Amino acid sequence: MTEIRKTAHAVVHAYYYGNKPIVASFMGQETVHPGVQIMRDAGVVTTMFPEQAAHALGVFSRFAKSADAKKAPQLTYDDVDKNAVQKIFADAKKVGKTSFPEVEALEILKAYNFSLLASEFATTPADAEKIAQKLEKKLGADTTFAMKIVSQDILHKSDVGGVRLGIAAKDIAENTKEMLKVVAKNKPDAKLDGVLLMEMAAKDGIETILGVSKAPGLGTMIMFGLGGIYVEILKDVAFSYTPLTKADATRMITSLKSSEIFAGVRGAQPVDMDAMVESIGRLGQLISDFPEIVELDINPLLALPGNRGVKVLDARVVIE
């Protein structure tokens, strides 16, 4: 144990007085735990296996090269409402809340001026009918809606009958009654708060995913890739650390193996790249402003062809 501690102190000394990044890998679990604890207390990044250490150093190397190249200004936007998000998080922390499902997550994204579909939360069938009629007047008589159950106790809404698509305003009240009944039967222990009504999205967009992952000792990464069902199957994603430049955000899009799909294939129009870059930039600013965010998923973020922008279809947020 004494030798382990001596070695750990030597690593800490090199970490403080050297000029190179250090990632330490002490193998042996309990036998090396005292040394690992010494290094962690000093802020040294540690891993259980050398492969993880090599990967971490590789990430540091790419980050260093990227940082050297960052002569362009960071992506920032002056039309965000930081105070609104501060209040949402402060109120949540008072009651020990750390997870924000779709309805609340959309409010957070709205404050940072993400492009959202028109939506409102309803607690009763009558309330849902009034909201649908109001949105129909605003959006047009041919508007149809997606309906999603709202409950802190339900993670996968579709599995319990908590999602319905393409519902006309005149049918909203009846569908709300039926949905609440079906979900209550399939998930009897769940507290049902109501339903979220959202205008149906265009059918000609490409589903992408935009998210956040926080790695202990390595910082917070922004992730972008193909979304919907494809993220699990293809796993075609790109990562970047904040803060971001326009070049960083563009690289995240163009570095995907499937990036050619965004340029238009088989006669399809290219998607709105500027809007995709802006969404990545806005997420980077949100994460920089609120480092307590440990997870955030926008899936899907619908990239529309031409200059029609993007639309957030679903989201969730988790804070420390």
N, C-alpha and C positions, 0 to 999 in steps of 0.2 A: 504493500500500500504506500509505503514511504516513497518508493521509486516512482509510482504513478503520480503522486502529488508533486514530486520534484519536476517531473516531465511536464505536468500541467502548468506549473508556475513558469517554466521556461517558455512554454507556448504563449502564456499571457504576457511575459516580458517582450517576446518578439512581436506580439500583437500591438503592444503600446509603443514600442520604440523602433520597430522596423518600418519599412515603407512599402510593404507588400500586403495584399489581402490574405487572410488566413482562414481556412476551413479545416478543422481538426476532426479526425476520425479515430476514436479509441475503441477498439473491438474487445469484447469481453463482458459486456453487460454489468453485472453486479461487481465484478472484480475491478472494473475501471470507473465505477460510478463516482467515487470521491474526486477523481481527477476531472471527470466530465463536469461535475458540479462547480468546481473551481473555475473552469473555463467559461461556463455559462454565466456564472455570477459576474465575470469580468467582461461579458459581452462578446466572447468569441463564439462564432457559429460552429456547432458541433453536429456530426452525423454518426449514425450507427455503423454505416458501411462505407468503404472508400469510394465505391461507385457514386454514392450520393455526394460525397465531397468533390469528386471530379466534375460532376454535373454542375454543382453550385459554383465552382471556380470558372467553369465554362460560361455560365450565366453572367458572372461578374465581368469576365473578359468582354463579352458582347455588350454588356451595359457600359463598360468603360469606353469602348470604341464608339458606341452610340452617343455617349455624353460628350466626347471630344468633337463629334460631328455636329453637335447641337448649337449652331450659331444662329439659327433662325429663332424667332420669338416663339414662346410657348403659346399653345392654343388656350385662349381665355375669352370669356364672354361677359359683357357688362349688363346683360339683361336677365340675370339670375336673381332669385330671391333667397339669399343665404339665411336670412332671419327666419323665414318660414320653416326651413329644414331644421334649424337650430331648435325651434319651438317643438316640432314634432318629436325630435330625439330627446329633448329635455323632459317633455311630458311622459314619454315612454320610460325613461330611466327612473322616474319617480315611482313607478309601479313595477319596476323590474322587468319591463318588456324589452325584448331584443329582436324579435322577428316581426317583419311587416309584410303581410301577404298583399295580393294584387291591389286592392282598393287603396290601401295606405301607401304602397310602393309607388303607385301612379301619382299620388299627391306629391311625393318627394321629387319625382321626375318632372312633374308639371312646374314645380318651383324653379327647376333648372332649364326650363323652356325646351324640353324634348318634344318632339312631334307626336302627339297622342291622338287617338281616335276619340270622338265624342262619347262620353260615358257618364253614367250616374248610378249611385247606389240606391236601391229601394228595399224597404223593410217588409212591405206587404204587397199582395197582388194589386190592390187599389192604387197604392203609391206607384208601383211599377207601370200601371196603365197610364197614369197622369204623366209620368216622365217620358214614356214612349211617345205619347201624343205631342208633348212639347218638343222632343227631339225631331219627330217627323216633320213638324211645321218648320223647324230650322233647317233640316237637311234635305227635305224633299219627300214627296208622297211615295216614291218608290224605295224609300229607306227600309232596310230590314236590320234585325238586331241579333247579336250574340248574347246569350244569357248564361251567366256563370254563378254558381252558388258561392256565397261568402260565408266562410267559417274558419276560425282559427284551428279547428280540429280536423280539417280536411286538407290534405296536401295534393292528392291527385283527384281533381274534380270529376274527370270523365269516368273514372272507375266506379263512382257511386251514382252516376246519372246526373251529375251536377253541371253539365254543359249542354246547351241547345243552340243551334245555329240557324240563321236565315228566318227568324220569326218576325212576322209583320206586326205592326203596332196594335192592330185590332185583336190579335191573338195573344198579346203579352200577359194579360191578367190570368187567362186560363192556363197558359204554360207555366206561369209562376206558381200557381196552386199545385199543378201536377208535379213540378220539379221539387218543391218543398216536401211534398208527400213522398215521392220516390226516394229522395235523399234521406229523409227521416227513417224510412223503412230499411234502407241499405246501410245506414250509419246511425243507429238509434242512440248512440252515446255522444254524438256530436251536437254542439250548440250551433244552431243555424241563425245567422244574423240577418240574412236576406239574400238578395240577388244583385249582381252587377249587370246593368244593361249597357251594351257597347255597340256602336254602329258596326255593321259588317265591313270587313276590310276588302279592298280590291283583290281580285283573283289572279291578277297578272304580275304580282311581285315575286321576289326571291326571298325566302325566309333565311335570315341570318341570326346569329346569337352574339350578344355583347355582354360581357360580364367582368367580374372582379374576383380575384383570388388573393388572399393574404397568406404569405408563407413566413413563419417565424424566423427572424434573423435575416430574411432576404427582402422584405418589403412587400408592397402591394403591386400586383400586376393587373393590367387590363388585358382581357382576352376577346378576340373577335374570330368568328368562323361561320361556316354554314350552320343554319339553325334548324328548328323543328326536329323532325325525326332523324335528319342527316347528321346531327352533331354526335349522336351515339354510334351511328354506323360508320361514318367516314372519319370522324375525329380529325377533321381538317381545320385546325385552328392556329392562330398566331398570338404571341404575347408581347407586351411591352410594358416597361416601368413608367410611372408618372414622374415628373411632368412630361407632357407630350408636345412635340412640334407637329406641324402639318405633314412633314416628311415622315415622321414616325407613324402617324395615323394612316397615311397613304400606303406605307410599306406593309402595315398589318393586313391591309386588304389585298394588295397585289402579290404578297408572298404566299398566299394560299395556293395549293395545288389546283384548286378548282376556280381560281380567280378569273379565268377566261369567260366563265359564265356571266360575270358582271358586265363584260363588254358586249354581250348580245350574241346568241348563237341561233343558227337556223332562221335568220331573218328577224329575230327579236331585237327590240331596242335596247341599248345599253342602260343600265340603271343609273340613278343619280349619285355619282361618286362624291360630289361635293357634300351632299346631305349625309352620306355615310361617314365621311371624314368629320363633319361637324358633330355627329352623334358620339363618335369616339372621343373627340375633344371635350365635349360637354361632360361625358362620364369621367374623363381624366380630371377635370376641374372639380367635379363633385367629390371625387375621392381625395384630392389634395386638400379640399376645404374641410372634409370630415373623415379623418383617418380612422375613426372608430368603426367605419364600415368594413366588415370582414368578408361579407359575401354580397353579391348583387348580380342578379341574372335578368337580362332583357331577352326573352326568348318566346316568340320570335320578334326580331326587329325586321319589319318587312321593307325591303328595298324595292322601290317602284321604278319603272322604266321612264325614260325621258327626264323631264325636270320636275317630276311630281313628288320628289323627296322620299322620306321614309316614314314609317308609322310604327310606334310601339304597340304591340298586341298583348303582351303579358309581361309581368315583372314581379320580382320579390327582392327584399332587402333584409340583411341581418347585420346587427351591430354588436360590438363587444358589450 
